[in-house]
Amino acid sequence: MRITTGIVGGREIAVPKSDLRPTQDKVRQALFSSLGESIVGARVLDLFAGSGSVGLEAWSRGAEFVCFVEQDFRGVEAIKRNIESFKIPAAAVQVIRADAEKFLARPMIATPFDLVFADPPYRRSEVRGQRSETGKSDRLKAAPQTGWGEKVLSLVETGSILRANGILIFEQGDDEAVCEAAGWEMLRERRYGSTRLVFYRFLKPET
């Protein structure tokens, strides 16, 4: 597992020996290719961060600031090791060990983000325990919760975590219906094996 390009392109990502699994290289590469230059100078929130592969890739590609939110202590430790290994300046990152729902309800971050990536646990269509193409924070040892799309979109929409016209990228199972919610414009979706990435724009009025 490596950073695909940018400042630390080619560097290996430390992944904990647990049921937290990072988004694979080819999926991250496709994800950030679709974002293009908009990642440069952006403030990024990596929810359900796992080993932090998406947030680390964002920084390598020019993001100004990345906040990682992960509940599993093994993921948190892996993120911190990666930050140290890549010599990322302390001012450019923040690592928070927290439940994602509780964090979104009380984010503890004053300045809103330009981009939010959310990769919650979700059901998969393949045989239980088999590796899939993505699933950075899929916990296979416990039955995953459902309805994460509605939860995340609602919590972000009612809070102040994402700026007006900011982008939220949501990862879900390919067999799950795409969530539609007031205050959001679905821009596009991309499929990778049994997973789907859905891109939303936040329609919150400018203040």
Sine and cosine of phi, psi and omega as CSV:
sin_phi,cos_phi,sin_psi,cos_psi,sin_omega,cos_omega
0.00,0.00,0.86,-0.51,-0.10,-1.00
-0.69,-0.72,0.38,-0.92,0.18,-0.98
-0.93,0.36,0.74,-0.67,-0.16,-0.99
-0.99,0.17,-0.53,0.85,-0.02,-1.00
-0.27,-0.96,0.09,-1.00,0.06,-1.00
0.98,-0.17,-0.40,-0.92,-0.10,-0.99
-0.83,0.56,-0.69,0.72,-0.01,-1.00
-0.90,-0.43,0.53,0.85,0.02,-1.00
-0.82,0.58,0.72,-0.69,0.00,-1.00
1.00,-0.02,-0.23,0.97,-0.01,-1.00
-0.96,0.28,0.60,-0.80,-0.02,-1.00
-0.98,0.22,0.63,-0.78,0.02,-1.00
-0.99,-0.11,0.79,-0.62,0.08,-1.00
-0.95,0.32,0.81,-0.59,-0.01,-1.00
-0.86,-0.51,0.78,-0.63,-0.03,-1.00
-0.93,0.38,0.50,-0.87,0.08,-1.00
-0.99,0.15,0.99,0.12,-0.05,-1.00
-0.39,-0.92,-0.17,-0.99,0.03,-1.00
-1.00,0.02,0.25,0.97,0.17,-0.98
-1.00,0.02,0.81,-0.58,-0.06,-1.00
-0.79,-0.61,0.72,-0.69,-0.07,-1.00
-0.97,0.22,0.49,-0.87,0.14,-0.99
-0.86,0.51,0.77,-0.63,-0.12,-0.99
-0.93,0.37,0.38,-0.93,-0.12,-0.99
-0.79,0.61,-0.74,0.67,-0.10,-1.00
-0.92,0.39,-0.50,0.87,0.02,-1.00
-0.96,0.28,-0.68,0.73,0.06,-1.00
-0.88,0.47,-0.65,0.76,0.00,-1.00
-0.88,0.47,-0.69,0.72,0.02,-1.00
-0.92,0.40,-0.64,0.77,0.01,-1.00
-0.85,0.52,-0.78,0.62,-0.07,-1.00
-0.97,0.24,-0.44,0.90,0.10,-0.99
-0.90,0.44,-0.60,0.80,0.01,-1.00
-0.94,0.33,-0.45,0.89,0.03,-1.00
-0.99,0.16,-0.46,0.89,0.04,-1.00
0.88,0.47,-0.62,-0.78,-0.08,-1.00
-0.96,0.27,-0.11,0.99,-0.01,-1.00
-0.91,0.42,-0.31,0.95,0.01,-1.00
-0.97,0.26,-0.40,0.92,-0.05,-1.00
-0.92,0.38,0.83,-0.56,0.00,-1.00
0.98,0.20,0.08,1.00,-0.07,-1.00
-0.99,0.14,0.43,-0.90,0.19,-0.98
-0.99,-0.13,0.83,-0.56,-0.17,-0.99
-0.85,-0.52,0.70,-0.72,0.12,-0.99
-0.93,-0.37,0.85,-0.52,0.02,-1.00
-0.97,-0.26,0.99,-0.13,-0.01,-1.00
-1.00,0.05,0.54,-0.84,-0.08,-1.00
0.80,0.60,0.80,0.61,-0.29,-0.96
-0.94,0.35,-0.35,0.94,-0.04,-1.00
0.87,0.49,-0.84,-0.55,0.05,-1.00
-1.00,0.09,-0.04,1.00,0.03,-1.00
1.00,0.07,0.29,0.96,-0.13,-0.99
-0.87,0.49,-0.64,0.77,-0.02,-1.00
-0.94,0.34,-0.72,0.69,0.02,-1.00
-0.89,0.45,-0.63,0.77,0.04,-1.00
-0.90,0.43,-0.66,0.75,0.06,-1.00
-0.89,0.45,-0.64,0.77,0.02,-1.00
-0.87,0.49,-0.71,0.71,0.03,-1.00
-0.90,0.44,-0.69,0.73,0.01,-1.00
-0.86,0.51,-0.52,0.86,-0.03,-1.00
-1.00,-0.01,0.09,1.00,0.14,-0.99
0.90,-0.43,0.10,1.00,0.06,-1.00
-0.88,0.48,0.61,-0.79,-0.03,-1.00
-0.97,0.23,-0.62,0.78,-0.08,-1.00
-0.51,-0.86,0.66,-0.75,0.03,-1.00
-0.75,-0.66,0.77,-0.64,0.11,-0.99
-0.94,-0.35,0.81,-0.59,0.01,-1.00
-0.97,-0.24,0.79,-0.61,0.07,-1.00
-0.86,-0.51,0.89,-0.45,-0.04,-1.00
-0.55,-0.83,0.68,-0.73,-0.04,-1.00
-1.00,0.05,-0.57,0.82,-0.06,-1.00
-0.96,0.28,0.81,-0.59,-0.08,-1.00
-0.90,0.43,-0.49,0.87,0.01,-1.00
-0.93,0.38,-0.61,0.79,0.08,-1.00
-0.91,0.42,-0.69,0.73,0.01,-1.00
-0.86,0.51,-0.71,0.71,0.01,-1.00
-0.90,0.44,-0.62,0.78,0.03,-1.00
-0.90,0.43,-0.67,0.75,0.04,-1.00
-0.86,0.51,-0.72,0.70,-0.01,-1.00
-0.90,0.45,-0.63,0.78,0.05,-1.00
-0.90,0.44,-0.66,0.75,0.01,-1.00
-0.91,0.42,-0.67,0.74,0.03,-1.00
-0.86,0.51,-0.70,0.72,0.01,-1.00
-0.92,0.40,-0.69,0.73,-0.02,-1.00
-0.89,0.45,-0.63,0.78,-0.03,-1.00
-1.00,0.09,-0.05,1.00,0.00,-1.00
0.82,0.57,0.72,0.69,0.04,-1.00
-0.98,0.20,0.77,-0.64,-0.01,-1.00
-0.85,0.53,0.62,-0.78,-0.04,-1.00
-0.85,0.53,-0.56,0.83,-0.03,-1.00
-0.95,0.32,-0.23,0.97,-0.08,-1.00
-1.00,-0.08,-0.12,0.99,-0.09,-1.00
-0.62,-0.79,0.40,-0.92,0.16,-0.99
-0.57,-0.82,0.73,-0.69,0.01,-1.00
-0.91,-0.41,0.83,-0.55,-0.03,-1.00
-0.83,-0.55,0.85,-0.53,0.10,-0.99
-1.00,0.02,0.95,-0.32,-0.09,-1.00
-0.29,-0.96,0.41,-0.91,0.19,-0.98
-0.93,0.37,0.73,-0.69,-0.11,-0.99
-0.88,0.47,-0.66,0.75,0.00,-1.00
-0.89,0.46,-0.70,0.72,0.00,-1.00
-0.91,0.41,-0.61,0.79,0.03,-1.00
-0.90,0.44,-0.70,0.71,-0.02,-1.00
-0.91,0.40,-0.54,0.84,0.03,-1.00
-0.94,0.34,-0.59,0.81,0.04,-1.00
-0.68,-0.74,0.99,0.15,-0.23,-0.97
-0.93,0.36,-0.35,0.94,0.03,-1.00
0.89,0.46,0.29,0.96,0.02,-1.00
-0.81,-0.58,0.83,-0.56,-0.10,-0.99
-0.98,0.19,-0.73,0.68,-0.07,-1.00
-1.00,0.07,0.78,-0.63,-0.03,-1.00
-0.93,0.37,0.34,-0.94,-0.01,-1.00
-1.00,-0.06,0.38,-0.93,0.10,-0.99
-1.00,0.01,-0.48,0.88,-0.09,-1.00
-0.60,-0.80,0.75,-0.66,0.10,-0.99
-0.86,-0.50,0.77,-0.64,0.10,-0.99
-0.91,-0.41,0.83,-0.55,-0.03,-1.00
-0.85,-0.53,0.85,-0.52,-0.03,-1.00
-0.78,-0.62,0.95,0.31,-0.02,-1.00
-0.97,0.25,0.25,-0.97,0.10,-1.00
-0.88,0.47,0.62,-0.78,0.04,-1.00
-0.49,-0.87,0.34,-0.94,0.03,-1.00
-0.94,0.34,0.47,-0.88,0.01,-1.00
-0.82,-0.57,0.43,-0.90,-0.03,-1.00
-1.00,0.10,-0.30,0.95,-0.03,-1.00
-0.99,0.14,0.09,-1.00,-0.03,-1.00
-0.86,0.50,0.69,-0.72,-0.04,-1.00
-0.84,0.54,0.77,-0.63,0.03,-1.00
0.99,-0.11,-0.23,0.97,0.01,-1.00
-0.98,0.21,0.61,-0.79,0.02,-1.00
-0.94,0.35,0.67,-0.74,0.06,-1.00
-0.94,-0.33,0.02,-1.00,-0.09,-1.00
-0.97,0.26,-0.48,0.88,0.14,-0.99
-0.73,-0.69,-0.17,-0.98,0.02,-1.00
0.82,-0.57,0.76,0.65,-0.10,-0.99
-0.81,0.58,-0.55,0.83,-0.05,-1.00
-0.78,-0.63,0.45,0.89,0.01,-1.00
-0.97,0.26,0.85,-0.52,0.00,-1.00
-0.99,-0.16,0.98,-0.21,-0.12,-0.99
-0.97,0.25,-0.28,0.96,-0.06,-1.00
-0.99,0.15,-0.18,0.98,0.01,-1.00
-0.76,-0.65,0.54,-0.84,0.03,-1.00
-0.90,0.43,0.82,-0.57,-0.06,-1.00
-0.95,0.32,0.49,-0.87,0.09,-1.00
-0.96,0.28,0.31,-0.95,0.07,-1.00
-0.88,-0.47,0.17,-0.99,0.05,-1.00
0.97,0.23,0.33,0.94,-0.03,-1.00
-0.90,0.44,-0.57,0.82,-0.02,-1.00
-0.85,0.53,-0.77,0.64,0.02,-1.00
-0.88,0.48,-0.66,0.75,-0.02,-1.00
-0.89,0.45,-0.77,0.64,-0.07,-1.00
-0.91,0.41,-0.74,0.67,-0.02,-1.00
-0.88,0.48,-0.65,0.76,0.00,-1.00
-0.91,0.42,-0.72,0.69,-0.02,-1.00
-0.91,0.41,-0.64,0.77,0.02,-1.00
-0.93,0.36,-0.65,0.76,-0.06,-1.00
-0.91,0.42,-0.59,0.81,-0.04,-1.00
-1.00,0.05,-0.17,0.99,-0.02,-1.00
-0.97,-0.23,-0.38,-0.92,-0.04,-1.00
-0.77,-0.64,0.48,0.88,-0.11,-0.99
-0.99,0.15,-0.41,0.91,-0.06,-1.00
-0.83,-0.56,0.72,-0.69,-0.02,-1.00
-0.94,0.33,0.31,-0.95,0.09,-1.00
-0.84,0.53,0.71,-0.70,-0.03,-1.00
0.93,0.36,0.19,0.98,0.11,-0.99
-0.94,0.34,0.25,-0.97,-0.08,-1.00
-0.93,-0.36,0.72,-0.69,0.14,-0.99
-0.89,-0.45,0.79,-0.61,0.05,-1.00
-0.93,-0.37,0.84,-0.53,-0.10,-1.00
-0.90,-0.43,0.77,-0.64,0.06,-1.00
-0.98,-0.19,0.72,-0.70,-0.01,-1.00
-0.52,-0.86,0.15,-0.99,0.05,-1.00
-0.93,0.36,0.54,-0.84,-0.02,-1.00
-0.90,0.43,-0.42,0.91,-0.02,-1.00
-1.00,0.02,0.01,1.00,0.04,-1.00
-1.00,0.00,0.59,-0.81,0.05,-1.00
-0.93,0.38,0.61,-0.79,0.06,-1.00
-0.95,0.31,0.77,-0.63,-0.04,-1.00
-0.98,0.21,0.69,-0.73,0.14,-0.99
-0.87,-0.50,0.68,-0.73,-0.06,-1.00
-0.56,-0.83,0.52,-0.85,0.06,-1.00
-0.88,0.48,0.63,-0.77,0.00,-1.00
1.00,-0.02,0.01,1.00,-0.05,-1.00
-0.75,-0.66,0.61,-0.79,0.14,-0.99
-0.92,-0.39,0.85,-0.53,0.06,-1.00
-0.98,0.19,0.89,-0.46,-0.08,-1.00
-0.99,0.11,-0.72,0.69,-0.04,-1.00
-0.16,-0.99,0.18,-0.98,0.10,-0.99
-0.66,-0.75,0.50,-0.86,0.01,-1.00
-0.73,-0.68,0.66,-0.75,-0.02,-1.00
-0.94,-0.35,0.66,-0.75,0.04,-1.00
-0.69,-0.73,0.99,-0.17,-0.05,-1.00
0.89,0.45,-0.84,-0.54,-0.04,-1.00
-1.00,-0.09,0.23,0.97,0.00,-1.00
-0.87,-0.49,0.35,-0.94,-0.01,-1.00
-0.71,-0.70,0.72,-0.70,0.15,-0.99
-0.97,-0.24,0.79,-0.61,0.00,-1.00
-0.89,-0.45,0.79,-0.61,-0.05,-1.00
-0.98,-0.22,0.82,-0.57,0.02,-1.00
-0.87,-0.50,0.53,-0.85,0.18,-0.98
-0.95,-0.32,0.72,-0.70,-0.01,-1.00
-0.99,0.12,0.86,-0.52,-0.09,-1.00
-1.00,-0.10,0.34,0.94,0.04,-1.00
-0.85,0.53,0.75,-0.66,0.00,-1.00
-0.89,0.46,0.56,-0.83,0.08,-1.00
-0.90,0.43,0.60,-0.80,0.02,-1.00
-0.92,-0.39,0.00,0.00,0.00,0.00
